[in-house]
């Protein structure tokens, strides 16, 4: 059971390109749609589809079975490096005053900037 008071430190952000390392969708790439820090999970575009049964509503009068992305553990995804062509760990590296960037551990490619 997940403790609802603990917020995990997730180093991935919405919009990051990641690759799945484990599970039925291993090897698939996609963008992060949503980060869930309390549950230590992320929702990745076109990954971990599940079928959900929905009741008839005004928006969907017939109801039926819909497919949608389900959350996946953060430990099962890695930031994708275009230069390496694989999922890599990153380190923080300062570029300019007040700006930091995530850098690929293997090739040194900059993967994104963030304000400090």
C-alpha angles and dihedrals in degrees: 000000000000119000105234094207097059116088111198118218104244117189093197123089138201110280096027117136109236138175124219113241102185141024137038092319096050112157096021119129127211146144122268109251098182139004119215105193096175092057095036090235141117133205112228125198114257093357131113097011116193131185115242125193111223130195121231111274135170090265093046107026095178097048112196138140119328129184121225140161117268126205119272128201115266090229089062095060133061133195109263119234113207093201095051094035092223144082111277142181116245138215129204116250127179115234105172136355108303095358125105129185135201109239128196110250094219107041104016094236115156110243101183144327131242135181115251 
